[in-house]
Amino acid sequence: MTNILICEDSLTGILTGIYRAYEWKLKPEDTVIQIGEEGNLVLFAEYTHIEPDEDAAFKVIRSIKRILGESVAYDLETALLSDDMTKGNAVYHTVVLALNDKKTRVMECLQNDYVRKVFELSRRVGNEIHHLLGFLRFEELENGVLCAVVSPKSNIITRLAPHFTDRFPLENFVICDEKRGLVVVHPKKQGWFVTEGAAEMFATIDRSSKEEYIQSLFKHFVDTIAIESRRNESLQRNMLPLRFRPYMTEFKC
Amino acid sequence: MEYLADSKLSVMDKLEILTDAAKYDVACTSSGTERKGSSNGIGNSKACGICHSFSADGRCISLLKILFTNECIYDCKYCINRKSNDVVRTSFTPDEICELTIEFYRRNYIEGLFLSSGIIKSPDYTMELIYTAIYKLRTEYRFEGYIHVKAIPGTSQLLIDQIGLLVDRMSINLELPTAEGLKKLAPNKHRKNILAPMRQIQNGIRQNKNELVLFNHAPKFVPAGQSTQMIIGATGETDYQIVNVAESLYKKFELKRVFYSAFVQVNEDKDLPSLPGGPPLLREHRLYQADFLMRFYGFEAGELLSEERPNFNTFFDPKCDWALRHLEQFPVEINRAPMEMIMRVPGIGVKSARRIVLARRNGKLDFEDLKKIGVVLKRALYFITCNGKMMYRTKLEEDYISRNLLTVKEKLPFNWDGTTYEQISLFDANMPSIQPEIFRAM
C-alpha cells in the first residue's frame, strides 16, 4: 500500500511533507512525495494532501543542518529550487538515507538513484545561477534605478540577490522574474527583499537619457571584438543558449 | 600615417578602433581572486570568474578589452598596430576609460577592465599614463571589480611595483616561444625585457604572500597572478618546444595561465607564413588540451611529446595518445587504483575521477554505476576493469583500440570532423572495425 503525499510546490510545502512522513512513521519504501495535483491515480495507493506548515518545515531544515551539515542542507535546498516534479521524492529519500546512517557524506553516494537525482538537480540549478550572474542585464531607468528582467527555468532570483547586493551597495536595483511574477528589490545602502510584481510594470517606465547611448556602445563593442576568421556561430550557441538572448542588450535588435 | 585630432573622434569611434586593435589578445579571464565589495564602492570579484557574453567566434567576453592607445613606436610584424601600418591612430583619456568601465559594469555587461596598449615615446612613458588611468579608476571612481593590465616589455621596476598594487592580474606577453622567433618577428622586443618583469612580478607576489601572513590587511600585489600569451603557427617551432616553454613558465615563473593564440593573418610580410587553411585552430586546441593535462592531470611535458614525436596527433587528444602508447599501464582497476591513475584513463576527467574515489567508499562500483557517475564508457572501457572484469572482452593492443576509438569521434569546437582519405589496398589485413564482442567474461 503506497502512501502518496501531495505537497505544494514550494520549499515549505515539500519540507512539511517530509516532516509528516516522519511524524506518521511511514515506511520510506512505501512513501512517495508528489508535487502538484493528483494526476493519474494509482491503484492501491492512499493519497493525502499536505498543508504547508512553517514550523514543521523549519524543524526539518534545522535537523538537517544540525545532523548532516550546512553543505548538504545547501545542496538539498538548491535541488528544491528546480522545476523538476520528482525533486520532492528524491530529496525525501536522500534525507532518509542520510539520517539512517548519519551520513554527512550522503552526497557522495552517487550509486543511489535518489542521491544522484538530487545531485543532478542541484548541479543544474547551480549552473543556471552561474549563467544568470553573467547574462543578467540592467537598464537604467529615468530615476536612476537599475532594472533587470530574467526568465529562469528554476526559481533562483533569491540566489542572484546577494551577489548583486555585495557588488552594487550604492545602487537602487530591481530584478524581475518574468515567469513567476516575483521581484527582488534592493534600495540603496540596504539589504534586499522579495515581493510579488509583474515585469510589465517596469517596461512602461522611460529609460534614462544615457541608456540608449551606453547600450549602443556595448553592442558595437561586442560586434567589433569577434575575430572574423574564427567565426563559429554553433560554438557561440553552445556557450550562450538562445533562451537567454531575448533579455540581453547585445542581442536585442 | 593618418592623424586625426582627438576631438574629431567620438567615444564610439575610439571604442571601435581600440577594441578592434586589442582583440587578438586572448588572455581575457576574470578569474583568480575572490574579493567582497566594500560598502562604499562599486564592485566585487569572484574567484571562478564570470562570463558575461560570447562573441561570434565563440569566445567568452568577460572584460572590457581595449587598448589605451594604438599608437606604437615598435614594428612587430604580426601586429596590426605596427608602426609601418597605415591605420587611424587614437587614444582614450583616463576619464573616458573610467566612464566606460563604470557604466558597463553597473549594467552587468562586464566583470572589469582589461587594458593593454601600444607604445608612445617609451615603455615607461606609456605605463605611467596607464597608471594614471588605473589609479583614477580605483580611487576616484571607487571601482573594486577586476582589473587586468598588460605590462610593456622593458617597463621599469618602480612602475611594476606601483601598478601591481592596483590591479588583480598583470601579464607580459611572451609573443613567440623562442628567442629566435622573437628576434625574427619582433626585433624591437628583447627576451630579457620580457622575462625580467615576469621575474619581478613573481618575486613581488611571493613576498606579498609572506606579508599577508604577518599582517592580514596588507595591500595585495597582483592577487590573481600572472599569465602570458604565445602566438602559435607564426614561426616554425614544434609542439614539443612550445609545451616545454609552457612547462618551464609554470614551474620557474609560477604563472597562473599560459595562453595560446592561433596566428591570424592581419599583415602581409615576407617573414610571416601564409596560411591557406586559415588559423591553426586544431593545433591551438591540442596545445590547450596539453596545457590542462600538465596543470590538472599531473602530466609532464616529456610524457606527452618528445624529440622523436615533436608534434601532436591530429586524430587523438594528447591523453588518449599517451594511453595508447603506454598500454602496459592498463587496465586500471576502478575500485582500487589511486586517483592519479584513474585520471589518466581516456574518458575519465578530474571530476569523474574524484566522484569515483568518493563513491567507492560507500560500496563497490560496477560499469552501470560508472555510467551514472558520468564516465564516457565508450572510450574508457578499453582501459578499465570493475571488480576484475572488463566490460567487453577486448584486446589490449594499440591498433585494435585505436581503430575502435576513431569511431567515437572527439567533439571538436570547430568544423573539422577529422576525415582524411587513405588509398585502400588489396593487402590491407585489417578492415574497419566491427562492434566488439558483447561477451561478459564469466
Contacts between the chains, C-beta under 8 A, distances in Angstrom:
chain1	res1	chain2	res2	distance
A	105	B	358	7.4
A	105	B	361	7.7
A	105	B	362	7.8
A	108	B	355	7.5
A	108	B	358	3.9
A	108	B	359	5.8
A	108	B	361	7.1
A	108	B	362	6.7
A	109	B	359	6.5
A	109	B	362	4.6
A	109	B	363	7.8
A	110	B	355	5.9
A	110	B	358	8.0
A	110	B	359	4.8
A	110	B	369	7.5
A	110	B	372	6.6
A	110	B	373	5.4
A	111	B	359	5.9
A	111	B	362	6.9
A	111	B	363	6.0
A	111	B	365	6.9
A	111	B	369	4.8
A	111	B	372	7.3
A	116	B	372	5.8
A	130	B	48	7.7
A	130	B	50	7.5
A	133	B	46	7.9
A	133	B	50	5.4
A	134	B	50	4.4
A	134	B	51	5.0
A	134	B	52	4.5
A	134	B	53	7.5
A	134	B	62	7.9
A	134	B	108	7.9
A	135	B	52	7.1
A	135	B	53	7.4
A	136	B	108	5.4
A	137	B	107	6.1
A	137	B	108	5.9
A	137	B	109	7.0
A	138	B	106	6.6
A	138	B	107	4.5
A	138	B	108	5.4
A	139	B	107	7.1
A	140	B	106	7.5
A	140	B	107	7.2
A	146	B	106	6.5
A	146	B	107	7.1
A	148	B	108	7.3
A	163	B	44	7.9
A	164	B	108	7.8
A	166	B	36	5.8
A	166	B	37	4.6
A	166	B	44	5.1
A	167	B	37	5.5
A	167	B	42	7.3
A	167	B	43	6.0
A	167	B	44	4.8
A	167	B	145	7.9
A	168	B	37	7.8
A	168	B	42	6.2
A	168	B	106	6.9
A	169	B	37	6.0
A	169	B	38	8.0
A	169	B	39	4.8
A	169	B	40	7.3
A	169	B	41	7.8
A	169	B	42	7.9
A	170	B	40	6.9
A	170	B	41	7.8
A	170	B	42	6.6
A	171	B	42	7.6
A	171	B	106	6.7
A	189	B	39	7.3
A	210	B	103	7.5
A	214	B	103	5.0
A	214	B	104	7.4
A	214	B	107	6.9
A	216	B	12	7.3
A	217	B	11	7.1
A	217	B	12	6.1
A	217	B	15	6.0
A	217	B	100	7.2
A	217	B	104	7.9
A	218	B	104	6.1
A	218	B	107	7.6
A	218	B	109	5.2
A	220	B	12	6.4
A	220	B	15	6.6
A	220	B	16	6.1
A	221	B	15	6.0
A	221	B	19	5.5
A	221	B	64	7.4
A	222	B	53	6.1
A	222	B	55	6.3
A	222	B	61	6.4
A	223	B	56	7.8
A	224	B	15	7.7
A	224	B	16	5.4
A	224	B	19	4.5
A	224	B	20	5.2
A	224	B	23	7.3
A	225	B	19	5.5
A	225	B	20	7.9
A	225	B	23	5.1
A	225	B	55	5.2
A	225	B	61	6.5
A	225	B	65	6.6
A	226	B	23	7.6
A	226	B	55	4.2
A	226	B	56	3.9
A	226	B	57	4.8
A	227	B	23	6.0
A	227	B	24	7.1
A	227	B	57	4.9
A	227	B	264	6.2
A	228	B	57	7.8
A	229	B	264	5.6
A	229	B	265	7.6
A	229	B	278	5.7
A	229	B	279	5.8
A	230	B	57	4.0
A	230	B	58	7.4
A	230	B	59	7.8
A	230	B	262	7.7
A	230	B	264	7.4
A	230	B	279	6.4
A	230	B	281	7.1
A	230	B	414	8.0
A	231	B	56	5.5
A	231	B	57	5.5
A	232	B	56	7.6
A	232	B	57	5.7
A	232	B	58	4.3
A	232	B	413	7.0
A	232	B	414	5.7
A	232	B	415	7.7
A	233	B	56	6.6
A	235	B	57	7.8
A	235	B	58	3.2
A	235	B	413	5.1
A	235	B	414	7.1
A	236	B	54	5.0
A	236	B	55	7.1
A	236	B	56	6.0
A	236	B	57	7.6
A	236	B	58	4.9
A	238	B	58	7.7
A	239	B	51	7.5
A	239	B	54	4.5
A	239	B	58	6.3
A	239	B	60	7.2
A	240	B	53	6.7
A	240	B	54	4.3
A	248	B	53	7.0
A	249	B	107	7.4
A	249	B	109	7.2
A	250	B	53	6.1
